[in-house]
């Protein structure tokens, strides 16, 4: 069925960001850095313009929003959301989708790793035609839900509980299953399968990557005292499990959803508690027909 209410969720490029800060970029960037970010900007807009032209050629109406400046209202009632950018764009886009709206992820810069971007711009016409003809595959990517006080948010990759500043230490009480203990570390990451290829897998002692559709989460403490005798430095959450962390930090504790340092980073002061579990709202992602999650 041809989509009738498409939203293009496109990133702000590094060039656009720096241009907002200073009209004369040569004053703040080396010639090499300026050439690099300008090339990335040009490649992104070539990809974005290609996506727009394909949609227009197929008679598919769309609107466009910039990330990270979108609002929930702009995502309501859509029958397809297309993320054009990199992994950060996918994460920002996913934040606004809490229903079954399908998401198509397009990488717009060939130099980006784009682990969450499943299609290049050159593949866009084929996949959008498959969507129109109902000849496409969708996967349900597991998300982690974090309940912090009276607020609930979702993360596609991970939730970090830790110190606000990297030289600091996270002090907290962690409870999982029938075990509870106090810990001091650099923080605790709770990861989904989608996030397991990123931050999680680079933490010492991790248990490796796992499927984006797996009904599990994995948590791991970073840089803790190895002689402290901790028993909850890592673990796996199933569908009925809850991981609870209570802050023992006075002023500098934080909770960050998907690595955000602005809108989705929250203070986590002494006595505050976050509960994390598998969300009942997975992200519906359009994937290649031969995809193995």
C-alpha positions as CSV (number, residue, x, y, z in Angstrom):
1,X,0.0,0.0,0.0
2,X,1.4,3.4,-1.0
3,X,2.3,5.5,2.1
4,X,0.2,8.6,2.4
5,X,1.6,10.4,5.4
6,X,5.4,10.1,5.4
7,X,7.8,11.9,7.7
8,X,11.5,12.5,6.7
9,X,13.5,12.7,9.8
10,X,16.9,14.2,8.7
11,X,20.0,15.0,10.7
12,X,21.6,18.4,11.2
13,X,25.1,18.1,9.7
14,X,28.2,19.0,11.5
15,X,28.8,21.8,8.9
16,X,25.3,23.2,9.7
17,X,26.1,23.1,13.5
18,X,29.4,24.9,13.2
19,X,27.9,27.4,10.8
20,X,25.3,28.3,13.4
21,X,28.1,29.0,15.9
22,X,30.4,31.0,13.6
23,X,29.9,32.5,10.1
24,X,33.6,32.3,9.4
25,X,34.4,28.6,9.9
26,X,38.1,29.1,8.9
27,X,38.5,30.9,12.3
28,X,37.6,27.8,14.3
29,X,38.5,24.8,12.0
30,X,41.6,23.8,10.2
31,X,41.4,23.6,6.4
32,X,41.5,19.8,6.6
33,X,38.6,19.6,9.2
34,X,36.5,22.1,7.3
35,X,36.9,20.2,4.0
36,X,36.0,17.0,5.8
37,X,32.8,18.3,7.4
38,X,31.8,20.1,4.2
39,X,32.2,16.9,2.2
40,X,30.0,15.1,4.7
41,X,27.4,17.9,4.5
42,X,27.4,17.7,0.7
43,X,27.1,13.9,0.7
44,X,24.2,14.0,3.2
45,X,22.2,16.5,1.1
46,X,22.9,14.5,-2.1
47,X,21.4,11.5,-0.3
48,X,18.5,13.5,1.2
49,X,17.6,15.1,-2.2
50,X,17.7,11.7,-3.8
51,X,15.2,10.3,-1.3
52,X,13.0,13.3,-1.8
53,X,13.1,13.0,-5.6
54,X,12.2,9.3,-5.4
55,X,9.2,10.0,-3.2
56,X,8.0,12.8,-5.5
57,X,8.4,10.6,-8.6
58,X,6.2,8.0,-6.9
59,X,3.6,10.5,-5.8
60,X,4.2,9.9,-2.1
61,X,3.6,13.0,0.0
62,X,6.0,13.8,2.8
63,X,7.0,16.4,5.4
64,X,10.5,16.9,6.8
65,X,11.8,17.5,10.3
66,X,15.3,18.2,11.6
67,X,16.9,16.1,14.3
68,X,17.5,16.8,17.2
69,X,14.8,19.6,17.0
70,X,11.7,17.5,16.4
71,X,8.6,17.2,18.5
72,X,6.2,14.3,19.3
73,X,3.3,16.0,17.5
74,X,5.2,15.8,14.2
75,X,5.4,12.0,14.4
76,X,1.7,11.4,15.1
77,X,-0.5,9.7,12.5
78,X,2.4,8.8,10.2
79,X,2.3,5.6,8.1
80,X,6.1,5.6,7.5
81,X,9.0,7.5,9.1
82,X,12.3,7.7,7.1
83,X,15.4,8.4,9.1
84,X,18.1,10.0,6.9
85,X,21.5,10.4,8.5
86,X,23.5,8.1,10.8
87,X,23.0,6.1,14.0
88,X,22.4,9.3,16.0
89,X,19.6,10.2,13.7
90,X,18.0,6.8,14.1
91,X,18.2,7.1,17.9
92,X,16.7,10.6,17.9
93,X,14.0,9.5,15.5
94,X,13.1,6.4,17.5
95,X,12.6,8.5,20.6
96,X,9.5,10.0,19.1
97,X,7.9,6.8,18.0
98,X,5.9,4.9,20.6
99,X,3.4,3.1,18.4
100,X,3.8,0.6,15.5
101,X,4.8,3.2,12.8
102,X,7.4,1.5,10.6
103,X,10.8,3.2,10.4
104,X,13.1,3.0,7.3
105,X,16.7,3.9,8.2
106,X,18.9,5.4,5.4
107,X,22.6,6.1,5.8
108,X,23.5,9.4,4.1
109,X,27.3,9.5,4.6
110,X,29.4,6.7,3.4
111,X,32.1,7.4,6.0
112,X,29.6,6.8,8.9
113,X,29.6,3.4,10.5
114,X,25.8,3.6,10.6
115,X,25.2,0.2,12.3
116,X,21.5,1.0,12.7
117,X,21.2,2.3,9.1
118,X,20.1,-0.6,7.0
119,X,20.0,1.0,3.6
120,X,22.1,3.4,1.5
121,X,20.5,6.1,-0.5
122,X,21.3,4.1,-3.7
123,X,19.0,1.4,-2.4
124,X,16.1,3.7,-1.5
125,X,14.1,3.5,-4.7
126,X,14.0,-0.3,-4.6
127,X,13.0,-0.5,-0.9
128,X,10.3,2.2,-1.2
129,X,8.9,0.4,-4.2
130,X,8.9,-2.8,-2.2
131,X,7.0,-1.0,0.6
132,X,4.4,0.3,-1.9
133,X,3.9,-3.2,-3.2
134,X,3.7,-4.7,0.3
135,X,6.8,-6.8,-0.5
136,X,9.0,-5.9,2.5
137,X,10.0,-7.3,5.8
138,X,9.7,-5.6,9.2
139,X,11.5,-6.5,12.4
140,X,10.6,-5.6,16.0
141,X,13.7,-4.2,17.7
142,X,13.7,-4.5,21.4
143,X,13.8,-1.4,23.5
144,X,14.6,-0.8,27.1
145,X,12.1,1.1,29.3
146,X,13.4,3.3,32.1
147,X,11.1,4.5,34.8
148,X,12.6,7.4,36.7
149,X,10.3,8.8,39.3
150,X,7.0,9.6,37.6
151,X,8.7,9.7,34.1
152,X,9.1,6.9,31.7
153,X,11.2,6.9,28.6
154,X,12.5,4.4,26.0
155,X,15.9,3.8,24.7
156,X,16.8,1.9,21.5
157,X,20.4,1.3,22.4
158,X,21.0,1.7,26.1
159,X,20.5,3.5,29.4
160,X,23.5,4.8,31.4
161,X,23.5,5.4,35.1
162,X,26.6,7.2,36.2
163,X,28.5,10.3,37.2
164,X,27.8,13.6,35.3
165,X,31.6,14.2,34.8
166,X,34.0,11.5,33.7
167,X,36.5,12.0,36.5
168,X,33.7,11.3,39.0
169,X,32.5,8.0,40.5
170,X,29.0,6.6,40.5
171,X,27.7,5.5,43.9
172,X,24.5,3.5,43.9
173,X,22.5,0.6,45.3
174,X,21.7,-2.0,42.6
175,X,19.0,-4.7,42.9
176,X,18.4,-7.6,40.6
177,X,16.5,-10.8,41.1
178,X,17.1,-11.7,44.8
179,X,20.4,-9.8,45.2
180,X,21.0,-6.3,46.3
181,X,24.3,-4.5,46.9
182,X,26.1,-1.1,47.1
183,X,28.6,-0.4,44.4
184,X,31.1,2.2,43.3
185,X,32.0,2.3,39.6
186,X,32.2,4.5,36.5
187,X,28.5,3.6,35.9
188,X,26.2,0.9,34.7
189,X,25.1,0.4,31.1
190,X,21.8,-1.5,30.4
191,X,21.9,-2.5,26.7
192,X,19.5,-3.8,24.1
193,X,20.6,-6.1,21.2
194,X,20.6,-3.0,18.9
195,X,23.0,-1.3,21.4
196,X,25.2,-4.3,22.0
197,X,27.3,-3.5,18.9
198,X,28.2,-0.1,20.3
199,X,29.1,1.0,23.8
200,X,28.2,-2.3,25.5
201,X,30.6,-4.5,23.5
202,X,33.5,-2.2,24.2
203,X,33.2,-2.5,28.0
204,X,35.6,-5.0,29.6
205,X,33.9,-8.2,30.7
206,X,30.9,-7.9,28.3
207,X,29.2,-11.1,27.0
208,X,29.2,-10.1,23.4
209,X,26.7,-8.9,20.9
210,X,23.1,-10.3,20.6
211,X,20.1,-10.0,18.3
212,X,18.2,-6.7,18.0
213,X,15.0,-8.7,18.3
214,X,16.1,-10.7,21.3
215,X,13.7,-10.5,24.3
216,X,16.6,-9.7,26.6
217,X,18.7,-6.9,28.0
218,X,22.2,-7.0,29.4
219,X,23.7,-4.8,32.1
220,X,27.3,-4.3,33.0
221,X,29.2,-2.1,35.5
222,X,32.2,-0.1,34.2
223,X,35.5,0.2,35.9
224,X,34.6,-1.1,39.4
225,X,37.0,-2.2,42.1
226,X,37.9,-5.8,41.3
227,X,38.7,-6.5,44.9
228,X,35.3,-5.3,46.2
229,X,33.7,-8.7,45.9
230,X,30.7,-7.4,43.9
231,X,28.3,-10.0,42.6
232,X,26.1,-7.8,40.4
233,X,28.6,-6.5,37.9
234,X,26.7,-7.9,34.9
235,X,23.6,-9.9,34.1
236,X,20.8,-10.6,31.7
237,X,17.2,-9.5,32.0
238,X,14.4,-11.6,30.6
239,X,10.8,-10.4,29.8
240,X,9.7,-10.5,33.4
241,X,12.9,-9.1,35.0
242,X,13.5,-5.6,36.5
243,X,16.8,-4.0,37.3
244,X,16.6,-1.3,39.9
245,X,19.3,1.2,40.8
246,X,19.0,3.8,43.6
247,X,21.3,6.8,43.6
248,X,23.7,7.3,46.5
249,X,25.2,10.4,44.7
250,X,24.5,13.8,46.2
251,X,24.5,16.1,43.2
252,X,26.4,14.8,40.2
253,X,24.5,11.6,39.3
254,X,22.8,11.3,35.9
255,X,20.7,8.9,33.8
256,X,21.2,9.1,30.1
257,X,19.0,7.5,27.4
258,X,20.8,6.5,24.2
259,X,23.9,8.5,25.2
260,X,22.1,11.8,25.1
261,X,23.8,14.7,27.0
262,X,21.0,17.2,26.6
263,X,17.2,16.5,26.3
264,X,17.4,12.9,27.5
265,X,20.0,13.2,30.2
266,X,18.4,13.5,33.7
267,X,19.8,14.3,37.1
268,X,19.9,11.3,39.4
269,X,20.3,12.6,43.0
270,X,20.6,10.6,46.2
271,X,17.5,8.6,46.9
272,X,16.1,8.7,43.4
273,X,15.5,5.3,41.8
274,X,15.3,4.0,38.2
275,X,13.7,0.7,37.2
276,X,14.7,-0.8,33.8
277,X,12.9,-3.6,32.0
278,X,12.1,-4.8,28.4
279,X,9.7,-2.4,26.9
280,X,6.4,-3.6,25.5
281,X,6.8,-1.1,22.7
282,X,9.5,-2.4,20.3
283,X,10.5,-0.3,17.3
284,X,9.1,-1.6,14.0
285,X,12.0,-1.4,11.5
286,X,11.9,-2.1,7.7
287,X,14.8,-4.5,7.0
288,X,16.3,-6.2,3.9
289,X,14.4,-9.3,2.8
290,X,17.4,-11.5,3.6
291,X,18.1,-9.8,6.9
292,X,19.2,-11.9,9.9
293,X,18.9,-9.8,13.1
